[in-house]
Amino acid sequence: MRNVPPVPTAADLLHRARQLPKVLLHEHLDGGLRVATLLDLLHQRGIAPPAGDEDTLAAWFDARAHAGSLEEYLRGFALTVAAMATPEAMARVAFEAAEDARAEGCVLAEFRIAPLLFEPFGVSGEAAVAALLDGLSRSPLPSGLIVCAMRHESDAQIARAADLAIHCHQPGAHAGAAQVVGFDLAGPEAGFPASRHAALLRRVRDAGLGLTLHAGEADGGDRVLEAARLGASRIGHGVRLADLIGGPDAAQVLAEVQRHHIHLEICPTSNLHTGAAASLALHPIHALWRAGVSLSFHTDNRLMSRIDHSGEAAGLVAAGFGWAELLQMGLDAAAASFLPAAARAAATDRLRAWAAAEGLAPPQRPTAP
C-alpha cells in the first residue's frame, strides 16, 4: 500500500508560514495596533473603550470585521486615531508595528497612514510624520512610511497631504533610518476618481516618491487602469481587475497592466471582511495570479481584520497556493518596494536563501497569455 503524506493541519501551515520570509507593502498603522496597546492608550487619553479588557475588545473588533458591512468595519478607525493622537503614542504604535512584522518573518516593510487625521487633536502633520518615523527607526526591520490622503476630502486637503509627503521625503537620510517613501490616495473610491488629482500625482512622482493608489476594491476594475495611467506603479487591493481579465477585452487589459509594470498589493482577509471577495477559495487573487499579474499578499489592518502576515500566508496555502508561489509573490513585492535598492536586494537575498534551504524549485510566476 502506497504511503500517503499526511494532510497538513492548520497549525502545521501556520508554523511554516511563520518561517516564510515576507515582504509587507500594505498595512495601515491606525488599523494595526496591538489590542493591549490600544486599551492602554485609550485609558491614558481618558477615552472609554467599547470593551473593558483585551479579550472582549478583540471580540468587538472581530464582530465589526464579520458584520458584512464596510461601515461597521471602519468604525474602529475613529477609536484608534483618537487613541494614537500624541507623538509619543504614534512612535509607540509605529515601533510595535515594525517589531510585530519582524516577528512574523518580514524582511522589509512599508507602513501607511494619513498624518493629517491627527490635526484635529492638535498634532501637526509634520509632528505626526516625525514621530512615526522615529518609532519605525527604533526597529532593525528595514521599513518606510507611505503618506496617505483621504480621497473624499477637499482638493486643498489632499494637496496638503501630498506637500507633506514631498517635504518629508529625504532619500539621503542615514542608513537604518526609516523615511517617507511614497504617497497614496485611500478612502472611498466611488465618486472620488483619482483622475481629479492628475497634476498633483505627477508632482509627487517628480519629487521622487513612489506612488500607490487604492483602486479596484470598492469600485470597478477600470479604476486600476486609471491609476496605472496616472503613474501609480502599485495598486492597493485591485481585486476588481479580475472582472476585466475575465471579460472580452482581457488581452488588451493584461497588455496594459504589463506595459505599466503594475504590482497589486492584495489583502485577502480584509477583502473578505469588506465584501470585495466571498471566500479565500473564490478570491480574485487566484484568477489574477493565473493571468500572470504581478501581486503579493498583505494584512491591510491587523487589528480590524484580526489577522497577521503568517495567517494570510497559511490561509492562501490552505486555499490552494504553493509555498513557492508565495515566495515568488514576496520576490515580486521586494522588486516593487519603494525602499532603497540595497534594502530591496537584501530582502531578495533572504527570500532566495530560504528557498534554497527548503529545497524549493526556483519559483516561477505565471506568464500572461
N, C-alpha and C positions, 0 to 999 in steps of 0.2 A: 504493500500500500504506500502510495506516494506521500511524503511529508508535506503538509500544507502549512506555510508560515502563519503564525497567529495574527489575527487582525489587531492592529494597534488600538489600545484603549484611548479614551480622551486624555487621560493622564500621561500616557506614552507620547502622544502627539504634542502635548503642551511642554513636556520635558525636552523633547528635541527642538521644539520651536524656540525655547529659551536659549539654546546653543547656537541657533542660526544667527550669523551676523546680519544686522538690519540697517537700513538707511531710512530715516524718518524725515519726510518733507512736508507733512501736513498735520500739524497739531496746534490747536488754539490754546494759548496759555490760560485764558479765562474759562476754558472748558475742560481743563485737565488737572485741577487742584486735587491733592490728597484730601480724602474726607476729613481726616483728623485736623489737617491744616485749615480747611475751610471752617470747621467748627471753632477752632481756636481763634481765627481771625474775626469771625462774627462776634464772638464773645468780647474780644478786645475792642471792637468798634461799637459795642452795645446794640447789636442788631439781633433780634430774636430769630433763631433758626427755625425752619419748618418742622424739625425733629430734634430731640434733645440729646441724642447720643450717636456714636458713629454708625452703628448698625441700622438704626431707624432712619438716619439721614441718608445713608447709602440706599436704603429701600425706597426713600422718597424720590431720589433721582432715577432709580430703576423703574418706578411706576411712571414717571414722566416719559422715560425712553420708550416704554411699551404701550403708551396711551394711543398710539396710532395717529398722533396729531403733531405737526410741526410746531404749532403754537405752544402746546404743552411741553414739547422737547426743549423749546427755547426759554421757558420760564426760569430755568436755573441760572441763566446768564446775568439777570438783574441781581441775583444774590451774590454770585461770585465777583462781579465787578465792584459791587459795594464793599465786599469783604477785602478786596485787594487794594483798595484805593488809598494806600500810602506808599511812598517809595520803599520803605522797609519791607512791607508785605509783598510788593511786586518783586523785589530782589529775592525774597524767600521762595516765592512761587516759581520763579524762573530757575533758581538753583535746584529746587526739588524736581522740577520737570526734567532738567538735564540729567540729574542723578537717576531718576526713575527710568529714563530712556536708556542710560548706560547700563543699569542693572538688567534691563531686558535684552541686552546684547547689541544695542545700537552702536555703530561705529562712526556715525555722522548724523547730525540732526539740524533741522530748521524749525523754529517755532514762530508763531504769528499771533498778532493781537492788534486791536485798534487803539492806539495810545490816547487818542482824543476822547475816548469814552470816560476817561478819568478827570477831565477838566471840570465837570460839574461838582466834583468832590474836592476841588482846589489843587489838583496836581496838574501841572502843565504837561504838554506833550513831550517837551524836551526832558523834563524831570522823569517822566514815566519811562522813556526810552533809556535814559542813563541808568535808572535803577534796574531795568530788565537786563540790560547788557552786563551790568555788574554781577547780577545773580548768575547769568549763564556762564560768565567768565570764571566763576568760582569752581566750576566743574571741569575736570580734564577732558570731557567729551567735546570734540570739535563741533561747534554749533554757531548758528547765525539767527538773526531776527528779521522777520518779514513784517513790515508796517502795513496794516490794513486800513482801508477806508470803507465806510458803510455806504453802499450804493444808493440807499433810499434817502440819504441826507442831501443837503443842498450842494450845488456845484461848488460853492465857495468853501464849504467844509471839506469836501473831497479834495479840492486843490490844496487846502491847508495840510491835509494828511500827506499828500504827495510831496509838498515842500518840506515837511518834517523828515520824511524818508530821505530825500535828497540831501538835506542839511546834515543829517546824522550819518550818512554813508561815508565811511572813512576807510577806504581799501588799504591804506598804508598803516593801519593800526598794528601794534606789535604782535608778534606771534603768540598764539594762545588766547588772545582776547577775542571775545565774541564781537561781531559787528553787524550793522544793518546791511543785509544782502539783497533785499527785494521789496517789492510793493505788490499789493493785492487789492482787488475790489471784492468785498464779501457782502453778505446780506441778500435780500430778496432780488431775484433776477427779473421776474415778470414785471414789466412796466418800467424797468430801470436798465435799459440797454447800456452796455459798456461803450458803445459807439458814441454816446454823448460826450465822452471824455477822450476822444481820439488824440487831440493835440496834447492834452495833459500826459497821456500814456507815452506818447512819443518823447516828451521831455524827460520823463522818468527813465526811459531806455537810454536816451542820450547822456544821462548823468552816470551811466554805468551800472544801474541797478537791474537785477533780474526782475522779470515781470511774470507773475502768475495770476490768473483771474478765475474766480469761482464761475463756473459755467456748465450748463447741461446737467444740472442736478434737479432744480425745481422748474426748469423751462426746457425748451426743445433742444435737440442736438445741433440745430443751426447756430445756437449761441456759442458752441465750441468752435465752430468755423469762424464765427465773428471774432472771437477772442484771438484766434490764430492770425487773422488778417490784421488785427490791431497790434500785433507784435509780441503776444504772450508766447513764451516757449513752454510754459507748463499750464495745465488746466486743473483747477480744484474740482474734483469729482469727475465731471464729463461723461457720466454714465449714459446719458440720453443720446450720445453719439452712436450707441449700439442700434438705435432705431433707424438711423440713416444708413449704417452699413448693412442693415438687413433689408433695405429698400432698393428701388430700381436704379438709383444713382450711386450704388455702393462703390463702384470702381472709381468714379470721379471724386467721391468723398475721401476714400482712402488715399488716392493720389495726392489730394490737397493736404491731408494730415501728414503724409510722409514728406511732402515738399517743405512744410513749415517745421518739421522735426519736433512735433508736439509730443509732450510726455504728460500722461494723465496721472494725477495724484488721487487714487481711488480709496475711499474709506468705507469698506464693505459693511461693517456693523452699523455705522452711522446711517448709511443709505437705507438699511432695513428700518431703522427707527424713524426716519423722516419720510418713509413711504416711497423712496426712489427705487427700491427693489423689494421683491416679495420674500426672498429667502436667499441664503448663500448658494444653494444649489441652482437657483434660477437667476442669480445676479448677472447683470450685463458684463461683468468682468470676464466671464467665460467667452462670450462672443467677441469681445474686443481683443482678448488675447489670441484667440484663434485667427482673427483677422490680421494679426501682426502689428497691432497698435502698441507703441511703447507705453508701459504703465507700471505702476507699483502700488503697494498696499500700505495704508496708514490708519491712524487711530481717530483723527479728527478731534474728538472730545473724550478723553479718557474718563472723566468724571461723569459727564452727561450720558454717555453710552455704556458705562461700566465695563470697559474693555481696555486691555493693554496690547502692546505690539505683538507679543508672543501669542496672545489669544487670537488676534487677527490671523497670524500665520497658521496656527493649528486649525482654525476654522476653515481656511482655504484648502488645506490639505485634506481635511475631512470631506470637503465639498468636491474633491477630485483633482486638485493641483498636486504636482510632484514637488519634492524639495529642490530639485534642480531648476524647476520653473520659478519657484520663489527666489532662488538665488539669482537667477537672471533678472528678475524684477529689481532686486537690490542693486545689481550692476547697472541697470538702466537708470535707476534713481540716483546713484552716485554720479553718473555721467551728466544727469540733468540738474544736479545741485548747483546752487548759486554760490557755494563756498569756494575759496581759492583752490587753484589746481592741485596744490600739494595735499590739501585735505581730501579732495576727491580721489587722488591717486592712492593715498594711504588707505582709504576705505575700500577701494577696489582690491588692493593687495590683501586686505583682511578677508574679504569675501572669497577670493580665489584660493587663498591658503586653506580656508575651511573646506572648500570643495575638494581640494586635493587630499586633505586629511580624511575626509569622509568617503573618498573613493568615488565621488560623483563624476559622471561623464561631463565633459565641457558643456555647460548649459547653452542651449540654443533657443532663442526666441523665434516663434513662427514668423515666416516672411509673408507679407501681404501679397495677395494674388495680383 
